[in-house]
Amino acid sequence: MKPAICCLAAMLVSLSVDIVAGDREPREGEGNAVIERFLAREDTPLREYRARRTLRAASPRLGAHASLEAITELTAGGTFNYRVVREEGSGSVRTRVLHAVLRDEKRTLEQGDPKQSRLSADNYRFTFEPGRGALLDATPTEPGELLIGITPRRSDVLLVDGTIAVDASGDLLRVEGRLAKNPSFWTSRVEVVRRYARIAGVRVPVSTTSVAQVKIAGKSEFEMTYRYESINGKTVP
């Protein structure tokens, strides 16, 4: 399970910090206005935050599961810190998956290149997808959501082949799809749903859910949720 989760960590870190970048290109079809509104938004970036996260992972076939709570913090200088305050369940799952996600997020923020996974015209082709639905969610698309198809321009474990959901103003609500490239020989069909909300005037990630098919272990599941205490220096009630 670890290879898939580690690649997800790198991809999702970039999505959470800097969503849109790159030159826009001409588009045709009824979804032009929806796509342009999304790409033209100039949002306040998420520069710093403090949040309590809950992480869970499970392999039903192996009967292994674990959970972890951590205080996570991104400083204005770009340093990511975390402190585990509670954990339980399988020691292997905790070490190889849950702790690995936080370690990889720290390394990605300090050493990675977020441009490689941004939702930008450099990395994706965008198409209007009014009838396309979620891979993981059983609930229908909510009223008011508009769906945009995202097709990676290259085969890369940091990119997602799927859809994004936006509101009428082009504000990002959800990213969902399958990794454009399998993370390893052992892991395939990695599907992910990443949800966003606007808190204290800033668009931030609030949950991540992923499911991967792992040889021998079968279906492996991962979930991470955020409860923010402060965003860009402002206390969250």
C-alpha positions as CSV (number, residue, x, y, z in Angstrom):
1,M,0.0,0.0,0.0
2,K,2.8,2.4,0.7
3,P,3.9,3.3,-2.9
4,A,0.4,4.5,-3.9
5,I,0.0,6.6,-0.7
6,C,3.4,8.2,-1.1
7,C,2.7,9.3,-4.6
8,L,-0.7,10.6,-3.6
9,A,0.9,12.6,-0.8
10,A,3.2,14.4,-3.3
11,M,0.3,15.1,-5.7
12,L,-2.1,16.3,-3.1
13,V,0.4,18.6,-1.4
14,S,0.8,20.6,-4.6
15,L,-3.0,20.7,-5.2
16,S,-3.5,22.1,-1.7
17,V,-1.0,24.9,-1.9
18,D,-1.2,26.3,-5.5
19,I,-4.2,25.3,-7.6
20,V,-4.0,27.2,-10.9
21,A,-1.1,28.4,-13.0
22,G,0.1,28.5,-16.6
23,D,-1.1,30.2,-19.7
24,R,-4.7,29.7,-20.8
25,E,-5.4,28.4,-24.3
26,P,-8.4,28.9,-26.6
27,R,-11.2,26.4,-26.1
28,E,-14.3,25.5,-28.0
29,G,-17.8,24.3,-26.9
30,E,-20.5,25.2,-24.4
31,G,-18.2,24.9,-21.4
32,N,-15.9,27.7,-22.5
33,A,-17.3,30.2,-19.9
34,V,-17.1,27.6,-17.1
35,I,-13.5,26.7,-17.8
36,E,-12.4,30.3,-18.3
37,R,-14.0,31.4,-15.0
38,F,-12.1,28.6,-13.2
39,L,-8.7,29.4,-14.8
40,A,-9.2,33.2,-14.5
41,R,-9.8,33.2,-10.7
42,E,-7.2,35.1,-8.6
43,D,-7.6,33.6,-5.2
44,T,-5.9,34.4,-1.9
45,P,-3.2,31.7,-1.7
46,L,-3.0,29.4,1.4
47,R,0.3,30.8,2.8
48,E,0.1,29.4,6.4
49,Y,-2.2,27.3,8.5
50,R,-2.6,25.2,11.6
51,A,-5.0,22.2,11.4
52,R,-5.7,19.0,13.3
53,R,-5.8,16.1,10.8
54,T,-7.3,12.6,11.1
55,L,-5.8,10.0,8.9
56,R,-7.2,6.5,8.4
57,A,-6.0,3.6,6.3
58,A,-7.2,0.0,5.9
59,S,-6.7,-3.2,3.9
60,P,-10.0,-5.2,4.3
61,R,-8.6,-8.4,2.8
62,L,-5.7,-8.4,5.3
63,G,-7.9,-7.2,8.1
64,A,-5.4,-4.4,8.8
65,H,-6.4,-0.9,9.7
66,A,-5.1,2.1,11.6
67,S,-5.8,5.7,12.4
68,L,-3.8,8.7,13.5
69,E,-4.4,12.3,14.6
70,A,-1.8,15.0,14.2
71,I,-1.4,18.7,14.6
72,T,-0.1,20.0,11.3
73,E,1.3,23.5,10.6
74,L,2.5,25.3,7.5
75,T,4.5,28.4,8.4
76,A,4.7,31.7,6.4
77,G,8.3,30.7,5.5
78,G,7.1,27.5,3.9
79,T,8.1,25.1,6.6
80,F,5.7,22.2,7.3
81,N,5.7,20.7,10.8
82,Y,3.5,18.0,12.4
83,R,3.1,16.4,15.8
84,V,1.3,13.1,16.2
85,V,-1.1,13.3,19.2
86,R,-2.9,10.0,18.9
87,E,-2.6,6.7,16.9
88,E,-4.0,3.2,17.1
89,G,-4.3,0.1,15.1
90,S,-1.9,-1.9,12.9
91,G,1.7,-0.8,13.6
92,S,2.7,-1.6,10.0
93,V,-0.1,0.5,8.5
94,R,0.7,3.4,10.9
95,T,4.4,3.3,10.0
96,R,4.3,2.5,6.3
97,V,1.2,4.6,5.4
98,L,0.0,7.2,7.9
99,H,3.4,8.4,9.1
100,A,4.7,8.1,5.6
101,V,2.0,10.5,4.3
102,L,3.1,13.2,6.7
103,R,6.8,12.6,6.1
104,D,6.4,12.8,2.4
105,E,4.3,15.9,2.6
106,K,7.0,17.6,4.5
107,R,9.7,16.5,2.0
108,T,7.5,17.5,-1.0
109,L,6.9,21.0,0.4
110,E,10.5,21.5,1.1
111,Q,12.1,19.9,-2.0
112,G,9.4,19.3,-4.6
113,D,8.2,21.4,-7.6
114,P,4.5,22.1,-7.2
115,K,4.3,23.2,-10.9
116,Q,4.4,19.6,-11.9
117,S,1.0,18.8,-10.5
118,R,-0.9,22.1,-10.7
119,L,-4.4,22.3,-12.2
120,S,-3.0,24.3,-15.1
121,A,-3.1,24.4,-18.9
122,D,0.6,23.3,-18.8
123,N,-0.4,20.0,-17.2
124,Y,-4.0,19.4,-18.3
125,R,-6.5,19.7,-21.1
126,F,-9.9,21.0,-19.9
127,T,-13.3,20.0,-21.3
128,F,-16.9,20.7,-20.1
129,E,-18.4,17.4,-18.7
130,P,-22.0,18.2,-17.6
131,G,-22.9,14.5,-17.1
132,R,-19.8,13.0,-15.7
133,G,-19.9,11.7,-12.1
134,A,-17.6,10.8,-9.2
135,L,-15.4,7.6,-9.1
136,L,-15.6,7.1,-5.4
137,D,-18.7,9.0,-4.2
138,A,-22.0,7.2,-4.2
139,T,-24.0,10.4,-3.8
140,P,-25.1,12.3,-7.0
141,T,-23.5,15.6,-8.0
142,E,-24.9,18.3,-5.8
143,P,-27.1,21.1,-7.3
144,G,-25.1,24.0,-8.5
145,E,-22.0,22.0,-9.2
146,L,-20.4,22.2,-12.7
147,L,-18.1,19.5,-13.8
148,I,-14.9,20.1,-15.9
149,G,-13.0,17.1,-17.4
150,I,-9.3,17.1,-16.8
151,T,-7.0,15.1,-19.1
152,P,-3.3,14.9,-18.2
153,R,-0.9,16.0,-20.9
154,R,1.6,13.3,-19.9
155,S,1.6,10.0,-18.0
156,D,2.6,11.0,-14.5
157,V,1.8,9.7,-11.0
158,L,1.4,13.3,-9.9
159,L,-1.5,14.0,-12.3
160,V,-5.2,12.9,-12.2
161,D,-7.4,11.7,-15.1
162,G,-10.9,12.7,-14.1
163,T,-13.0,15.7,-13.3
164,I,-13.1,18.8,-11.1
165,A,-16.3,20.3,-9.7
166,V,-16.7,24.1,-9.5
167,D,-19.5,26.4,-8.6
168,A,-21.0,29.1,-10.9
169,S,-18.1,31.5,-10.0
170,G,-15.5,28.9,-11.0
171,D,-14.5,28.2,-7.4
172,L,-13.0,24.8,-6.9
173,L,-15.1,22.3,-4.9
174,R,-13.6,18.9,-5.7
175,V,-11.0,17.0,-7.7
176,E,-11.7,13.4,-8.5
177,G,-10.2,10.8,-10.7
178,R,-7.6,8.1,-11.3
179,L,-3.8,8.7,-11.2
180,A,-2.6,9.1,-14.8
181,K,0.2,6.5,-14.1
182,N,0.3,3.5,-11.7
183,P,2.7,4.3,-8.8
184,S,4.4,0.9,-9.1
185,F,4.1,-2.7,-10.3
186,W,2.4,-3.6,-7.0
187,T,-0.2,-0.8,-7.1
188,S,-2.8,-0.1,-9.8
189,R,-6.1,1.8,-10.3
190,V,-5.5,4.5,-7.7
191,E,-8.7,6.6,-7.4
192,V,-8.8,9.8,-5.4
193,V,-11.4,12.4,-4.3
194,R,-10.2,15.7,-2.9
195,R,-12.7,18.1,-1.4
196,Y,-12.3,21.8,-0.9
197,A,-14.1,24.5,1.1
198,R,-13.7,28.3,1.5
199,I,-12.8,29.0,5.2
200,A,-11.8,32.4,6.4
201,G,-12.0,33.6,2.8
202,V,-9.4,31.1,1.6
203,R,-10.0,27.9,-0.4
204,V,-8.5,25.0,1.5
205,P,-8.6,21.2,1.3
206,V,-10.9,19.6,3.8
207,S,-10.7,15.9,2.9
208,T,-9.0,13.3,0.8
209,T,-10.2,9.8,0.0
210,S,-8.4,7.3,-2.1
211,V,-8.8,3.6,-3.1
212,A,-6.0,1.6,-4.7
213,Q,-5.7,-2.0,-5.9
214,V,-2.6,-3.6,-4.4
215,K,-1.3,-7.0,-5.4
216,I,-1.9,-9.6,-2.7
217,A,-3.4,-7.1,-0.3
218,G,-6.4,-6.2,-2.7
219,K,-8.3,-3.0,-2.2
220,S,-6.5,-0.6,0.1
221,E,-8.3,2.5,1.4
222,F,-7.1,5.8,2.7
223,E,-8.9,8.9,4.2
224,M,-7.6,12.2,5.6
225,T,-9.7,15.0,7.0
226,Y,-8.8,18.5,8.2
227,R,-10.1,20.7,11.0
228,Y,-8.5,24.1,10.8
229,E,-7.5,26.2,13.8
230,S,-6.0,29.1,11.9
231,I,-5.6,30.1,8.2
232,N,-3.2,32.9,7.0
233,G,-2.8,34.2,10.5
234,K,-6.6,34.3,11.3
235,T,-8.1,32.2,13.9
236,V,-10.9,29.9,12.6
237,P,-13.9,29.8,15.0
